[in-house]
């Protein structure tokens, strides 16, 4: 499973990290995934990858603290993050329907803007 993950990351032109916020940070699952992708040092699949961050939370902060922590992690492992636009979605329970589909057009527009910027960012690498 780890080899398959590594190969998918190695083949990817860029990465879009999406996370909720847990105790002011990213989820343990995302952290573990990043840890596996950052090894072995000097030849890790995440090194040199362009990336962007977005997240959704149930509170008013919209994953701002988790995204800041993820930015710190990415500096250490040489992932090149897109600075803007930032997508921090607060009150996620109001933005999605019962089936998990995004229903908020403002949020959809923000995500589309981020993805478009990530494509441009990725083309620079």
Secondary structure, 3 states (H helix, E strand, C coil): CHHHHHHHHHHCCEEEEEECCECCECCHHHHHHHHHHCCCCCCCCCCCCEEEEEEECCCCCCCHHHHHHHHHHHHHCCCEECCCCCEEECCHHHCECCCCCECCHHHHHHHHHHHHHHHHHHCCC
